[in-house]
Amino acid sequence: MPDRMKPYTLSAFLFLLVVYLGIQALTGERGLLSGAARDARLAEREAQLAALTEQRADLEVRVRYLRTGSLSRDLLEERARAVLGFSDPRDYVVRTVAPAPEAANTNLS
């Protein structure tokens, strides 16, 4: 009986291989049916890139104003106050207290 199965073994293996590759071509990570997910991910990453590019441009402008050749006194004062936590005596400072986190109800049954 095993002698009669030998010619079909290779055919069965190749058939299973073709079926597996066909399924992967349709449903795999880069398959035909996952195009919408790829497009959504691409749009999300393009939006993220645009935000990072805008943030980088803002940081480059701030760095340019902090160089010695074109030092902006207002920006320097703002950064010094933010980093050191100081304020000008003429400034109005409004302190806010963060609300206390609610105590979690622990009803153990």
HELIX and SHEET records of a PDB file:
HELIX    1   1 PRO A    2  THR A   27  1                                  26    
HELIX    2   2 LEU A   32  SER A   34  5                                   3    
HELIX    3   3 GLY A   35  LEU A   66  1                                  32    
HELIX    4   4 THR A   68  SER A   70  5                                   3    
HELIX    5   5 ARG A   73  LEU A   84  1                                  12    
END                                                                             
